[in-house]
Amino acid sequence: MNKRIFWEVESYSMKNFPAEAARFSALAASHFLADFFSSILPGILPAAMIYFHLDLKLGVVLLSAIGIGANLFQIPASAVDRTKSSPRFLILGIVLASSILLLPFLPQSTKLWQIAALLFLAGSGVALVHPLGLRGVHALEFSPKVSVPLFMTCGFFGAAVAPWASSLLVTHFGMKGLFFCFAAAAATILVILASKVRLLCSAGGAVKKTGFERAPWSFGAIFFFALALNCGTAILTGLLPTMLHAFGYALAFGGFCNMLFGIGSSSGSILLGVASRRICPQKLILPGLAIGIVLGIVYLAFAPNFKWAAVLVLPLGFLLSAPYPVLVALSASAPGKISASLRSGLIVGGTWGVAGIALLPAGQIAARFGLVAALYCALGCYAVVLAIALLTLRREK
């Protein structure tokens, strides 16, 4: 009898595997594409500033517009259509996110607020895809221990590839080269419809085990660390391609360096998450930040004159940006009275949204003191995390 039951369960799983795999692929593609669209602008910012006749201070406003829309809007977006399983708002998110591809079709005389409004609209589409896509993943039969990290990783790689791919398109075809990306958006929507993706219906957020028995910091401290960490990452990845272009490097080279940082960050987050199951996360995060800050100073010293300094960018992403997903996991079990659903909204959408705002003063610093000075501010954000984390660490008795 037991063998028969086991055979039936196994047969059912194998029978449904292709359909479930197709749905997961569609959801993973939507996350890849959303983060791809949200990360296009840093790679082409120099070209966009020339096209719209903007200086650096105004160019950074555009980076902030899409960053704020893509992140702060995630908090209300998480409550959209929670009792419905239809992917209609997921598809709407992809459509809105792809509106960033309309940039080259705007007249060169377009006013700044109109460009920023378009980018905020694109960002709001990106914000819709994140919580709705995650609900789709949770509706699958696959174990969340496998499916959720894979889903997140697809987004990381989308953000990593975007600056390089967009800069290549603009280099070879001009700003209108972005138009080719509409095909990817259309294909993703068709795959979502064809695979019959459904979303998990939920009225509230249940607390799940994170794999960490005890968080070494309170939720408030972890929130601050994630906030400062993301501010540093937003400034670094937002302005790095522009800095390299100002030093005479090709536009595509700046996008390539941003891609290296993203690959380091995404691969590092996976390895750090696995290692943190056996080693206290603070023993990995804090030394990594210290090494990364020193490496960042070395990179900024050599990057203006030596192209080979690009080899340092991947380990920079690995050491400085990779701790963020672990902080997200730690936040769920950290001491504090904030509900699980609000914690998720604050630690993800809230921190990245404020990081988008942080680009505005960074742009002012870059305009007054140079782009290198602004990137030193990014390293300063990581240094603040390291210093306060050491001071507030809850040491095991």
C-alpha positions as CSV (number, residue, x, y, z in Angstrom):
1,M,0.0,0.0,0.0
2,N,2.8,2.4,1.0
3,K,4.6,1.6,-2.2
4,R,1.5,2.3,-4.2
5,I,1.0,5.7,-2.5
6,F,4.7,6.6,-3.1
7,W,4.4,5.6,-6.8
8,E,1.3,7.7,-7.2
9,V,2.9,10.8,-5.5
10,E,6.1,10.4,-7.5
11,S,4.1,9.9,-10.8
12,Y,2.0,13.0,-10.0
13,S,5.1,15.0,-9.4
14,M,6.9,13.9,-12.5
15,K,3.7,14.4,-14.6
16,N,3.4,18.0,-13.3
17,F,7.1,18.8,-13.4
18,P,7.2,20.2,-17.0
19,A,4.3,22.5,-16.4
20,E,5.7,23.7,-13.1
21,A,9.1,24.2,-14.6
22,A,7.5,26.2,-17.4
23,R,5.7,28.4,-14.9
24,F,8.9,28.9,-12.8
25,S,10.8,29.8,-16.0
26,A,8.2,32.4,-16.9
27,L,8.4,33.9,-13.4
28,A,12.2,33.9,-13.4
29,A,12.2,35.6,-16.8
30,S,9.8,38.3,-15.5
31,H,12.2,39.0,-12.5
32,F,15.2,39.0,-14.8
33,L,13.5,41.4,-17.2
34,A,12.2,43.7,-14.4
35,D,15.6,44.1,-12.8
36,F,17.2,44.4,-16.3
37,F,14.9,47.4,-17.1
38,S,15.5,49.0,-13.7
39,S,19.3,48.8,-14.3
40,I,19.5,50.0,-17.9
41,L,20.0,53.7,-17.1
42,P,23.3,53.6,-15.2
43,G,25.0,52.0,-18.3
44,I,23.7,54.7,-20.7
45,L,23.6,57.7,-18.4
46,P,26.4,59.6,-20.2
47,A,24.6,59.1,-23.6
48,A,21.3,60.1,-22.1
49,M,22.7,63.3,-20.6
50,I,24.1,64.2,-24.0
51,Y,20.9,63.4,-25.8
52,F,18.7,65.4,-23.4
53,H,21.3,68.1,-22.8
54,L,21.6,67.5,-19.1
55,D,24.5,68.0,-16.7
56,L,25.5,65.5,-14.1
57,K,23.3,66.9,-11.3
58,L,20.2,66.6,-13.4
59,G,21.3,63.2,-14.8
60,V,21.4,61.8,-11.3
61,V,17.8,63.0,-10.8
62,L,16.8,60.5,-13.5
63,L,18.6,57.7,-11.6
64,S,16.8,58.6,-8.5
65,A,13.4,58.7,-10.2
66,I,13.5,55.1,-11.4
67,G,15.2,54.0,-8.1
68,I,12.4,55.5,-6.0
69,G,9.6,54.2,-8.2
70,A,11.1,50.7,-8.4
71,N,11.7,50.3,-4.6
72,L,9.5,52.5,-2.4
73,F,6.5,51.6,-4.5
74,Q,7.1,47.9,-3.6
75,I,5.5,48.6,-0.2
76,P,2.0,49.4,-1.5
77,A,2.6,47.0,-4.5
78,S,2.8,44.1,-2.1
79,A,-0.9,44.5,-1.2
80,V,-2.1,44.6,-4.9
81,D,-4.6,41.9,-5.8
82,R,-3.6,39.7,-2.9
83,T,-6.9,37.6,-3.0
84,K,-6.6,36.9,-6.8
85,S,-4.5,34.3,-8.5
86,S,-4.5,36.0,-11.9
87,P,-1.1,37.3,-13.2
88,R,-2.8,40.3,-14.8
89,F,-0.9,42.8,-12.6
90,L,2.3,40.9,-13.1
91,I,1.9,41.4,-16.8
92,L,1.0,45.1,-16.2
93,G,4.2,45.5,-14.3
94,I,6.2,44.2,-17.2
95,V,4.4,46.5,-19.6
96,L,5.0,49.5,-17.3
97,A,8.7,48.6,-16.7
98,S,9.3,48.4,-20.5
99,S,8.2,52.0,-20.8
100,I,11.9,53.0,-20.0
101,L,12.6,51.8,-23.6
102,L,10.6,54.9,-24.8
103,L,13.4,57.2,-23.7
104,P,15.0,57.6,-27.1
105,F,11.6,58.4,-28.6
106,L,11.2,61.5,-26.5
107,P,12.2,64.8,-28.1
108,Q,15.6,66.0,-27.0
109,S,13.8,69.1,-25.7
110,T,11.7,67.1,-23.3
111,K,11.6,68.7,-19.8
112,L,13.4,67.0,-16.9
113,W,10.2,66.4,-14.9
114,Q,8.6,64.7,-17.9
115,I,11.6,62.4,-18.3
116,A,11.6,61.7,-14.6
117,A,7.9,60.9,-14.7
118,L,8.4,58.3,-17.4
119,L,11.2,56.7,-15.4
120,F,9.1,56.7,-12.2
121,L,6.3,55.0,-14.2
122,A,8.8,52.4,-15.4
123,G,10.0,52.0,-11.8
124,S,6.5,51.4,-10.6
125,G,6.2,48.5,-13.1
126,V,9.4,47.0,-11.7
127,A,7.9,47.3,-8.2
128,L,4.8,45.4,-9.2
129,V,6.8,42.5,-10.6
130,H,8.8,41.8,-7.4
131,P,6.1,40.9,-4.9
132,L,3.7,39.4,-7.5
133,G,6.4,37.3,-9.0
134,L,7.4,36.0,-5.6
135,R,3.7,35.1,-4.9
136,G,3.8,33.1,-8.2
137,V,6.9,31.2,-7.0
138,H,5.2,30.3,-3.7
139,A,2.2,29.0,-5.6
140,L,4.4,26.3,-7.3
141,E,4.9,22.8,-6.0
142,F,8.7,23.3,-5.8
143,S,10.3,23.7,-2.4
144,P,10.7,27.4,-1.6
145,K,14.2,26.6,-0.3
146,V,15.2,26.0,-4.0
147,S,12.8,28.1,-6.0
148,V,13.0,31.4,-4.0
149,P,16.8,31.7,-4.2
150,L,16.8,30.8,-7.9
151,F,14.1,33.4,-8.5
152,M,16.1,36.1,-6.6
153,T,19.3,35.1,-8.5
154,C,17.6,35.7,-11.8
155,G,16.8,39.2,-10.8
156,F,20.4,39.8,-9.7
157,F,21.7,38.6,-13.0
158,G,19.2,40.8,-14.9
159,A,20.5,43.8,-13.0
160,A,24.1,42.8,-13.6
161,V,23.7,42.3,-17.4
162,A,21.6,45.4,-18.1
163,P,24.3,48.2,-17.9
164,W,26.6,46.2,-20.2
165,A,23.9,45.1,-22.7
166,S,22.3,48.6,-22.9
167,S,25.6,50.3,-23.3
168,L,26.5,48.0,-26.2
169,L,23.1,48.6,-27.9
170,V,23.5,52.4,-27.5
171,T,27.1,52.3,-28.7
172,H,26.2,50.4,-31.9
173,F,22.7,51.7,-32.7
174,G,22.4,54.9,-30.7
175,M,19.7,55.5,-28.1
176,K,17.1,53.9,-30.3
177,G,19.0,50.6,-30.0
178,L,17.0,50.1,-26.7
179,F,14.0,49.4,-28.9
180,F,15.3,45.8,-29.4
181,C,14.5,45.0,-25.8
182,F,10.7,45.3,-26.5
183,A,10.9,41.8,-28.0
184,A,12.1,40.4,-24.7
185,A,9.1,42.0,-22.9
186,A,6.6,40.7,-25.4
187,A,8.2,37.2,-25.3
188,T,8.0,37.1,-21.5
189,I,4.4,38.1,-21.4
190,L,3.6,35.4,-24.0
191,V,5.4,32.8,-21.8
192,I,3.5,33.9,-18.7
193,L,0.2,33.4,-20.6
194,A,1.2,30.2,-22.3
195,S,2.4,28.5,-19.1
196,K,-0.7,29.5,-17.2
197,V,1.1,31.2,-14.3
198,R,-1.0,31.6,-11.1
199,L,-0.2,33.6,-8.0
200,L,-0.6,32.5,-4.4
201,C,-3.6,34.1,-2.7
202,S,-2.9,35.4,0.7
203,A,-4.6,37.6,3.3
204,G,-1.5,38.0,5.5
205,G,2.1,37.2,5.9
206,A,3.1,34.1,7.8
207,V,6.4,33.9,9.6
208,K,8.7,31.3,8.2
209,K,12.0,29.9,9.5
210,T,15.0,31.6,8.1
211,G,17.6,29.0,9.1
212,F,19.2,31.4,11.6
213,E,18.6,30.5,15.2
214,R,19.5,33.9,16.5
215,A,20.1,37.2,14.8
216,P,23.2,39.0,16.0
217,W,21.5,42.4,15.8
218,S,18.1,43.9,16.4
219,F,15.7,44.6,13.5
220,G,16.3,48.3,13.8
221,A,20.1,47.8,13.5
222,I,19.7,45.4,10.6
223,F,17.4,47.8,8.8
224,F,20.0,50.6,9.2
225,F,22.8,48.3,7.9
226,A,20.7,47.3,4.9
227,L,19.9,51.0,4.3
228,A,23.5,52.2,4.4
229,L,24.7,49.2,2.4
230,N,22.2,49.8,-0.4
231,C,23.0,53.5,-0.4
232,G,26.6,52.6,-1.0
233,T,25.7,50.2,-3.8
234,A,23.2,52.6,-5.5
235,I,25.8,55.3,-5.6
236,L,28.6,53.0,-6.8
237,T,26.7,51.3,-9.5
238,G,24.8,54.4,-10.5
239,L,27.9,56.6,-11.1
240,L,30.6,54.1,-11.9
241,P,29.9,53.9,-15.7
242,T,29.7,57.7,-15.8
243,M,33.0,58.1,-14.0
244,L,34.8,55.7,-16.3
245,H,33.3,57.4,-19.4
246,A,34.6,60.7,-18.0
247,F,38.1,59.2,-17.8
248,G,38.0,58.4,-21.5
249,Y,36.9,54.8,-21.5
250,A,34.2,53.5,-23.9
251,L,30.6,53.6,-22.8
252,A,30.4,49.8,-23.0
253,F,33.4,49.4,-20.7
254,G,31.5,51.2,-17.9
255,G,28.5,49.0,-18.5
256,F,30.8,45.9,-18.4
257,C,32.3,47.0,-15.1
258,N,28.9,47.4,-13.6
259,M,28.1,43.9,-14.8
260,L,31.2,42.6,-13.1
261,F,30.0,44.2,-9.8
262,G,26.6,42.7,-10.2
263,I,28.0,39.2,-10.9
264,G,30.2,39.5,-7.9
265,S,27.2,40.6,-5.8
266,S,24.8,37.9,-7.0
267,S,27.3,35.0,-6.8
268,G,28.6,36.2,-3.5
269,S,25.1,36.4,-2.0
270,I,24.5,32.8,-2.9
271,L,27.8,31.6,-1.4
272,L,27.4,33.8,1.7
273,G,23.8,32.5,2.2
274,V,25.0,28.8,2.0
275,A,28.0,29.5,4.3
276,S,25.9,31.3,6.8
277,R,24.0,28.1,7.6
278,R,27.2,26.8,9.2
279,I,29.1,29.9,10.2
280,C,27.8,32.9,12.1
281,P,26.9,35.4,9.4
282,Q,28.7,38.3,11.3
283,K,32.0,36.4,11.0
284,L,31.6,36.5,7.2
285,I,30.0,39.9,6.7
286,L,32.3,42.1,8.8
287,P,35.7,40.9,7.6
288,G,34.4,41.0,4.0
289,L,33.3,44.6,4.4
290,A,36.7,45.6,5.9
291,I,38.6,43.9,3.0
292,G,36.1,45.4,0.4
293,I,36.5,48.9,1.6
294,V,40.3,48.7,1.3
295,L,40.0,47.1,-2.1
296,G,37.6,49.9,-3.1
297,I,40.2,52.6,-2.2
298,V,42.8,50.7,-4.2
299,Y,40.4,50.5,-7.2
300,L,39.6,54.2,-7.1
301,A,43.3,55.1,-7.0
302,F,44.1,53.1,-10.1
303,A,40.9,53.2,-12.2
304,P,41.5,56.6,-13.8
305,N,44.7,55.6,-15.4
306,F,44.8,51.8,-15.5
307,K,42.2,49.7,-17.4
308,W,43.3,46.5,-15.6
309,A,41.9,47.9,-12.4
310,A,38.5,46.5,-13.7
311,V,39.6,43.0,-12.3
312,L,38.9,44.4,-8.8
313,V,35.3,45.3,-9.5
314,L,34.0,41.7,-9.3
315,P,35.5,41.1,-5.8
316,L,34.2,44.5,-4.8
317,G,30.6,43.3,-5.6
318,F,31.3,40.0,-3.8
319,L,32.6,41.7,-0.6
320,L,30.5,44.9,-0.3
321,S,27.1,44.2,-1.8
322,A,26.6,40.4,-1.3
323,P,25.8,40.7,2.5
324,Y,22.4,42.3,1.7
325,P,20.3,39.2,1.1
326,V,21.7,37.7,4.3
327,L,20.6,40.8,6.2
328,V,17.1,40.4,4.6
329,A,17.0,36.8,6.0
330,L,18.3,37.8,9.4
331,S,15.7,40.6,9.7
332,A,12.8,38.1,9.9
333,S,14.1,36.6,13.1
334,A,15.7,39.7,14.6
335,P,14.4,41.1,17.9
336,G,11.7,43.8,17.3
337,K,8.0,44.4,17.5
338,I,7.4,45.1,13.7
339,S,5.2,42.6,11.9
340,A,6.8,40.2,9.4
341,S,5.0,41.7,6.3
342,L,6.1,45.3,7.3
343,R,9.6,44.1,7.9
344,S,9.8,42.6,4.4
345,G,8.5,45.9,2.9
346,L,10.9,48.0,4.8
347,I,14.0,45.9,4.4
348,V,13.5,45.5,0.6
349,G,11.5,48.3,-0.9
350,G,12.2,50.8,1.9
351,T,15.9,50.6,2.0
352,W,16.4,50.6,-1.8
353,G,13.9,53.4,-2.2
354,V,15.9,55.6,0.2
355,A,19.1,54.5,-1.6
356,G,17.5,56.0,-4.8
357,I,17.1,59.3,-2.9
358,A,20.7,59.1,-1.7
359,L,21.8,59.5,-5.3
360,L,20.6,63.1,-5.3
361,P,23.2,64.4,-2.8
362,A,25.8,62.1,-4.4
363,G,25.2,63.8,-7.7
364,Q,25.7,67.2,-6.0
365,I,29.0,66.0,-4.6
366,A,30.1,64.6,-8.0
367,A,29.3,68.0,-9.6
368,R,31.2,70.0,-7.0
369,F,34.1,67.7,-6.2
370,G,34.3,65.2,-9.0
371,L,32.9,61.7,-9.5
372,V,35.7,60.0,-7.6
373,A,34.7,61.9,-4.5
374,A,31.1,60.7,-4.9
375,L,32.3,57.1,-5.1
376,Y,34.4,57.6,-2.0
377,C,31.1,58.5,-0.3
378,A,29.8,55.1,-1.4
379,L,32.7,53.5,0.4
380,G,31.9,55.7,3.3
381,C,28.4,54.1,3.5
382,Y,30.0,50.7,3.7
383,A,32.4,51.9,6.4
384,V,29.5,53.2,8.5
385,V,27.9,49.8,8.3
386,L,31.1,48.1,9.5
387,A,31.7,50.5,12.3
388,I,28.2,50.5,13.8
389,A,27.8,46.7,13.2
390,L,30.9,46.2,15.4
391,L,29.6,48.5,18.1
392,T,26.1,47.0,18.3
393,L,27.1,43.3,17.8
394,R,25.2,40.9,20.1
395,R,28.0,38.6,21.1
396,E,27.2,35.1,22.2
397,K,27.7,34.4,25.9
